[in-house]
Amino acid sequence: MWRGLVWLVLTWVALLLPASVLAQPVHYGVYRWDMRDGLPHNLVHSIAQDRQGFLWAATWEGVVRFNGRSFTVFDNENTEQARLSGVFSVLAEADGSILAGTAFDGIYRHYQGHWAPYGGSGLRSLRVEDMRRTGDGTLWLSSRSQLLRVDAQGQPQPVPFPDGIEPGQIHGLYDDAGSLLVASVNGAWQVRDGRSLPWGQAQGFAGKQVRQISSDGDGGWLVACSDGAWHWQADGQLRQLLASSRVSLVLGDSHKAVWIVSNDGWVSRIGADGSRQRLALGGLPTRAFFEDREGLLWLGNSQGLYRLAPGAARALTQDDGLGNDYVRSVLQTADGTVWIGHAAGLQRWQGGQPGPVLAMPDPQLSGTVTALALDPHGDGVWAGTYEQGVLRFDASGKLLQRVPVAYASERSLMVRALLPTDDGLLVGTPRGLLRLAQGRIEPLGSTLGLGDYAVQVLSRDRQGRVWIGMESGMAVLGPDGRVEHWQAGKQLPAHSVFDFLHDADGTVWMATDSGLLRLRGDSLRVYDHRSGLPRNKMFRIIDDGRGRLWLSSNQGVFRVARAQFDAVDQRRQPLLAVDVIDSSDGMPASQINGATWPAGWQHADGQLMFPTGQGLALIDPELAGRDALGVPPVVFEQVMVNGNRQPLQDAYRLLQPTNRLSINYVALAFASPHKLRYRYRLLGFEEGWVEAGDGTEAVYTNLPPGNYRFQVQAMVMPLQWDNPARVGSAELGLEQVPVFWRRPLVMLAALLLLALLLGVWLYSRMYRYERRQQRLNRLVAQRTEELRLKNAALEAAGRERDDLLIQLERQALHDSLTELPNRRAADAYLQQALEQAAADGTPLCVALIDVDHFKAINDRHGHAVGDRVLAHLAGLLGKPSEGAVFAARQGGEEFLLVMPNNTLERALARMQVLCERIATTQLADAPPVTVSIGVAAYGPGHAQVNTLLAAADANLYRAKEAGRNRVVG
């Protein structure tokens, strides 16, 4: 199942000509939304875009309005004024309204936030499958095999089929410069000046099932028929684009490309240059195929709503011949060969064609290649592996040398970085820096005083110095053997160093877990999220040769012009302007792999290559950031005053005191909605802008009387608010009318009355002085006693607060149903347990426990029984039969057990006992309960929380697949 963004792992290979995988044209990515993302139903019948720019879609269970990030649903449950069920079509009107045609209840109109029936009584129960308003203002409807025209009184009037065309199912209606084209099961016809005439008979469409007609943008037509897709050109020539009985839709886009949708799930694209490309979507097509104002294509079918958009990046995956999608390192040798290290081994790409995965010396061990280095003695490479040491290959891929990296261990260490030297090879490992000389491995880190910290990058500058990036700090090894050590948190404002970039002037850039560091002379500058970078941790730095740095991270690749750093340093701008390239641009994943080297490379043709867990990402530097060039239109979605929704308008006059004002806004930029950033201000209340990030709501409380202008701006990253050519904006007026007693005349009268009272008070002051003094003394005594009581009450409240904080802390870390620790507490405990196990060298196992068929228990016996089952299971888990364990509820019906000081064998045995115990324990008034258990042990490859839990989850999945009620480890 697709969820959110799914950039298809294909390279849009042209069908007519062989093309290099590393030199492809623009690639289209596919993003799908379905019911899990907010659609009321997956079947999307029709798509339209209104005057403001919102997208509207007709589904079987209602109408949705889409802003690029979320859906607003209008259905029978939330729309009293309309019965929006079985919606077949939506039509955007010139006045900004939307018409929705339904299967049972005619047409409804949405205008300025309200729904109402449209037209006369004759439309009330009509089945409306398609709607079209022609240039003369006439509204046309199709209902099964009937064509209808809506007259001036809003009543439907039937329109006969022309002679020679037998009435039958109408597939679609299309505007032809004021006349109407009708596609039907028995051919196409035209209604012009009140007459129905056959259409396209001379071109061979007579008697064929015509499924769709659309304009080619040049005065011609694109026709989807029962025998394929056709192009009827303006000069009268007819050309068949695709011969197939499965063609359902055909559309010409603004780039003069033709898109053909087949009912077998394929979408074909014929470019203006004649190139042909295919894309597999799946699902059954409807008539929903639409190009929006940004040039993005939207398609609806039985599986949801799709967006087809070109991207600056693409992926090399197993579908392209890659041996494994989990890529760790990549480089290119002087002969043009690209070497890719991945979880299946090492692979060469030459001329865009994949070679076989090179054979590893020991097939019994992991073939993962984690690090690469150029061989200075040829076009071959040195390859560092996970278990097979260091390997040397020649340019043809032949293995020349193997050196196990087994220092202080019987098992070969994982290799993270390699650097050839005059007398051998420097090797970075999790156990520190080693040196390979004369076929032997010897420790170097301890000799240099660097300890056994993991080494993640080795780099040589123009002076011959070796820069060593470690898991904790960094070091510089000079040609004379002298070492300069930068300790984490002391000389170095970072912990881990992942990469170095050396400039010609001696400047050194460092990718760290605390930002991008620049060492220029004796000055060390840190650029992090406070400087405008989206993330602090980055793995690779690449200079593309055009004045830009590319920084890889766990959330995409950041592009920053070098000039930006000087501009921020000189305070000519507050923040760096950063382009973000991620999965929305076509990368196989936003998370780039790092902590091995090289985690990225620039191809000789200029493309950038980055390893991810789902393939090798290829970025065209010149295409990146194109979606940031336009001005995103900004609209207001909702205005709420004191909790009451207001009709949308340009200005508001607020007569009552405003305790809470909330304004929801959105920029309608569908290409990269997650890259939109906002800022707003309320002139008259504040002058400075409030940086809202990606937030789309502004809230004000207790707004004082006055006249205000609310302004909001939006732009696609990178942020350059001083560039009006890229900033979209919107504003609305607000007048907060003062309450009665704050109006000028009322306040003047109040002042006069106050003056009068003051005079009276002065006149009687002397007489009342003594009595007031006595009263004041009594009052002081009374207040003193009240303060004493208040202090006592505050002390009691303080104690209650402390008790409440203790209770809240427990509630934050425990599940209310089972009284077990929750996932947050479990993550913290497991992290501590892993660190303790690593420090003590003791074993540790975890188990993920999932209740079998729990959904069926809830469905058949009710959630109350399901809750009892979970509470009962929690009681069993909290009382282990032997040894100490930590039990927690991960979520839903899944539980976690952490077993310190348990080997895998002991843990499996304990879990088997637990599994049998649960299966044989009968809970009153509840069905029999069994569980599936996945067990994993701490060790290499499973030393982190996420990897250890992933291993346990995989074993849990195997237990489920094997029949449930069992333990797999």
Secondary structure as UniProt FT lines:
FT   STRAND          5..6
FT   TURN            21..22
FT   STRAND          27..33
FT   HELIX           35..37
FT   STRAND          44..49
FT   STRAND          55..59
FT   TURN            60..61
FT   STRAND          62..66
FT   STRAND          71..74
FT   TURN            76..78
FT   TURN            80..81
FT   STRAND          87..92
FT   TURN            94..95
FT   STRAND          98..102
FT   STRAND          107..111
FT   TURN            112..113
FT   STRAND          114..117
FT   HELIX           121..123
FT   TURN            124..125
FT   STRAND          130..133
FT   TURN            135..136
FT   STRAND          139..143
FT   TURN            144..145
FT   STRAND          146..150
FT   TURN            152..153
FT   STRAND          156..159
FT   TURN            163..164
FT   STRAND          170..176
FT   TURN            177..178
FT   STRAND          179..184
FT   TURN            185..186
FT   STRAND          187..192
FT   TURN            193..194
FT   STRAND          195..199
FT   TURN            201..204
FT   TURN            206..207
FT   STRAND          210..215
FT   STRAND          221..225
FT   TURN            226..227
FT   STRAND          228..232
FT   TURN            234..235
FT   STRAND          238..242
FT   TURN            245..246
FT   STRAND          247..252
FT   TURN            254..255
FT   STRAND          258..262
FT   TURN            263..264
FT   STRAND          266..270
FT   TURN            272..273
FT   STRAND          276..280
FT   STRAND          285..291
FT   TURN            293..294
FT   STRAND          297..301
FT   TURN            302..303
FT   STRAND          304..311
FT   STRAND          313..316
FT   HELIX           318..320
FT   STRAND          327..332
FT   TURN            334..335
FT   STRAND          338..342
FT   TURN            343..344
FT   STRAND          345..350
FT   TURN            351..352
FT   STRAND          353..357
FT   TURN            363..364
FT   STRAND          369..374
FT   TURN            376..377
FT   STRAND          381..385
FT   STRAND          390..393
FT   TURN            395..396
FT   STRAND          399..403
FT   TURN            407..408
FT   STRAND          417..421
FT   TURN            422..423
FT   STRAND          424..429
FT   TURN            430..431
FT   STRAND          432..437
FT   TURN            438..439
FT   STRAND          440..443
FT   TURN            445..449
FT   TURN            451..452
FT   STRAND          455..460
FT   TURN            462..463
FT   STRAND          466..470
FT   STRAND          474..477
FT   TURN            479..480
FT   STRAND          483..486
FT   TURN            489..491
FT   STRAND          497..502
FT   TURN            504..505
FT   STRAND          508..512
FT   TURN            513..514
FT   STRAND          515..520
FT   TURN            521..522
FT   STRAND          523..527
FT   HELIX           529..531
FT   STRAND          540..543
FT   STRAND          548..553
FT   TURN            554..555
FT   STRAND          556..561
FT   HELIX           562..569
FT   TURN            570..571
FT   STRAND          579..581
FT   HELIX           583..585
FT   STRAND          601..602
FT   TURN            604..605
FT   STRAND          608..612
FT   TURN            613..614
FT   STRAND          615..619
FT   TURN            621..625
FT   HELIX           626..628
FT   STRAND          634..641
FT   TURN            642..643
FT   STRAND          644..646
FT   STRAND          651..654
FT   STRAND          658..667
FT   HELIX           673..675
FT   STRAND          676..683
FT   TURN            684..685
FT   STRAND          690..693
FT   STRAND          697..703
FT   STRAND          706..716
FT   TURN            721..722
FT   HELIX           724..726
FT   STRAND          728..736
FT   HELIX           740..742
FT   HELIX           744..763
FT   HELIX           765..813
FT   TURN            816..818
FT   HELIX           823..840
FT   STRAND          844..851
FT   TURN            852..853
FT   HELIX           854..861
FT   HELIX           863..877
FT   STRAND          886..891
FT   TURN            892..893
FT   STRAND          894..900
FT   HELIX           904..920
FT   TURN            924..925
FT   STRAND          931..937
FT   TURN            940..941
FT   HELIX           945..961
FT   TURN            962..963
FT   STRAND          967..968
//
